[in-house]
């Protein structure tokens, strides 16, 4: 006769394994200082700052005047009484941004994120359609490592694990070496056109295993400017 206790324990173990396999590898949590991102590695921990709004001529920026967080949604308030509602779908890693009553001259939405300086030890970035590039070990001659309009970027830590950041269509992206300004870190920024009638959708997902490096390929050299 089978041991009923053993059967129960085996069932619980199987359930725990299935739950662990189904658990998302990326979590995105709205907090007062931004969206806290945690990937499938201790190194993949970031804070994506809440949006900065700009006019079409870039002569005026609107920083946030306060944030209210409830469950998976952050409401960011701006000068003049307008606001952005930022909703996070934890299951898919999708972030949807919708504006309400913002100044008519607002034309773009930008978000910024600091990348730890430790990424210069084996860390890489890859923009859509471009070659994988290492984060430079030493400060390069030009701080802007990439600037362009691309659909996504994959950022990997030295352990090979990474995240894919997908931005709205036609968005601008850049990665900058902040050592040019005395800060030991890298910065990522993305800017999208804003329309009051259209929601902006972003996505952050696990990048999977890193592809094997080609024989003789450099693993950490200062990247060339695009």
Secondary structure, DSSP 8 states (H G I E B T S, - for coil): ---HHHHHHHHHHHHHHHHHHHS-S-EEEEETTEEEEE-SSTT-EEEE---EEEETTSS-EE-EEEEEEETTEEEEEETTS-EEEEEEETTTTEEEEEEES--TTEEEEEEEEEEEGGGGTT-EEEETTS--EE--SS--SSSEEEEEE-SEEEEE-TTS-EEEEE--TT-EEEEEEGGGGT-SEEEEEEEEE--TTS-EEEEEEE--S-----TT--SS------
